[in-house]
Every structure is written in structure tokens, then in C-alpha cells.
Amino acid sequence: MTSNAPIGIFDSGLGGLSVVRQIREDMPHERLMFFGDSANAPYGTKSVEEVRRLSFDIVERFVQQGVKAVVIACNTATSAAATELREHYDIPIIGMEPALKVAADAGHGERQNIIVAATPLTLRERKFAKLMHRFERDHTIYKQPCPELVEIVEQGELDDRERVMATLHGYFDSYDLDATDAVVLGCTHFVFYRDYFRELLPQGTAIIDGNEGTSHHLQVVLESLGALADENQEGSVSIANSSSSDRMIQLSEYLLHR
């Protein structure tokens, strides 16, 4: 592994591009290779075994391409496969989890009302149950699966404001949003909805995602290994997708620069 080797980043579809954007901003000299598994999206409604198999296939592809690290830019795939991937491969495997700790800590010791929006699989997995157990005694935490938000991004309908807002109202109107301290975006697809969430939620409600923390963790790990790219290297982003549709690559480019 050389310091100028690329970093592999993958997601069940296109949501992980929001992570690519953050890493590119924080680490501009790195070569980033993104793979979206849109042909098999969404992961959030599949079995753990199926998501694990798909994740191993993608990481093996990255390893064959000589990556120095892999970022699982998908909370669902992290829940299903991160532990097994780390046991199998000797390169850093950086996963994601809903940024519940950030939301809880924002209260500075006061009880917080927190909604965690994520995929059904992320919310029902043992990994999230353990995370939630750490905070649920001191905070009120609601789990809200939002599978249609993944579909809207994958279908290229993110700019359909009427559909997006109707979907968000369908998921969140049952909550007392005025009493909600934070909404955690526990799926990388959901980060693309930040402006819509800001419109939906009271001004005092925080909107929290895990992208910045994931990028920072990657940077710390690579620095500890002496594997950060040379500062004279020109950073780049390459995009691949399991879907054979040219439209999917065009949509990926749009989301990357949106």
C-alpha cells in the first residue's frame, strides 16, 4: 500500500456520494474511487446475509484495484458487514453509524428528544440496538424508517419538491416536532435532503449526519499509518456503478456537484 494509492468508497446506491463530497473537501489530495451498487439498491430492505455478500463482492473489487482503505458509505452495509470485512482484509475499513452520540452530546447533559431517520435494516440491526442502548436511559429516542427517501434519490427525483415534502410529512407529521431537539440522518442518501428537512423542522431542531465524523476518522487512520496522499498529488474522483444505465452515471455526477 502506497500513500498515493486510491481510497475505495461504496454505497448501496448513490447516497454515498454525499460522503465522497465531504472527503474531497477535507482531503483534496486523495484519489477517490466511488462504487454505487444501484443495481441492487436498496440494501435497507434486504437480509443481512444478502447485504454482507454484496459488500464483500465490492470490497474484493476494490482490493484488486489496489486501494489503501475502504469507506463503507452506507449505514446499512456497515451494520451488516463491517466486522466481517475487517476480519478478512488487512486494510483499514471505515464504517458509518447514525450520529446519535453527537445528537445526545449536544444537550450538554440535558435530556434530548431525538428522531433517528434511517433504513429499516439499520434500525433493526443489533449494532444500532447497542448504540441506542447507550443513550436511551438519558434521552428519548424515536426510530423512523424512511425507505422512500432512498428511492427518490435513486430515481433522480430529488428536485421534485412536491413529492419530497409529501414523503417527509408522511414520515414526520406524527411527531411533536416543536419538542424535537434533533433529527439524525442515519442514511447517506438522506444528507441530500438537508434543505428539505430544514424547511420541515422548527429552526431550533438540529439536523445531524455522520459524514464529517466519518471523513475525520478516515483522515486520522491514514495519518496514523503514514498513508495520507502527498500534498503535490492532484486529487480526483472516479465513479462506477453496478447499473448498466448511462443515466445512473449522469445522476451520480449531478449529485456529486449538486
C-alpha positions, 0 to 999 in steps of 0.5 A: 500500500502506497500513500498515493494509492486510491481510497475505495468508497461504496454505497448501496446506491448513490447516497454515498456520494454525499460522503465522497463530497465531504472527503474531497473537501477535507482531503483534496489530495486523495484519489477517490474511487466511488462504487454505487451498487444501484443495481441492487439498491436498496440494501435497507430492505434486504437480509443481512446475509444478502447485504454482507455478500454484496459488500464483500463482492465490492470490497474484493473489487476494490482490493484488486484495484489496489486501494489503501482503505475502504469507506463503507458509505452506507449505514446499512452495509456497515451494520451488516458487514463491517466486522466481517470485512475487517476480519478478512482484509488487512486494510483499514475499513471505515464504517458509518453509524447514525450520529446519535452520540453527537445528537445526545452530546449536544444537550450538554447533559440535558435530556434530548428528544431525538428522531433517528431517520434511517433504513429499516435494516439499520434500525433493526440491526443489533449494532444500532440496538447497542448504540441506542442502548447507550443513550436511551436511559438519558434521552428519548429516542424515536426510530423512523424508517424512511425507505422512500427517501432512498428511492427518490434519490435513486430515481433522480427525483430529488428536485421534485419538491412536491413529492419530497415534502409529501414523503417527509410529512408522511414520515414526520407529521406524527411527531411533536416536532416543536419538542424535537431537539434533533433529527439524525440522518442515519442514511447517506442518501438522506444528507441530500435532503438537508434543505428539505428537512430544514424547511420541515423542522422548527429552526431550533431542531438540529439536523445531524449526519455522520459524514464529517465524523466519518471523513475525520476518522478516515483522515486520522487512520491514514495519518496514523499509518503514514498513508495520507496522499502527498500534498503535490498529488492532484486529487480526483474522483472516479465513479462506477456503478453496478447499473448498466444505465448511462443515466445512473452515471449522469445522476451520480455526477449531478449529485456529486456537484449538486 
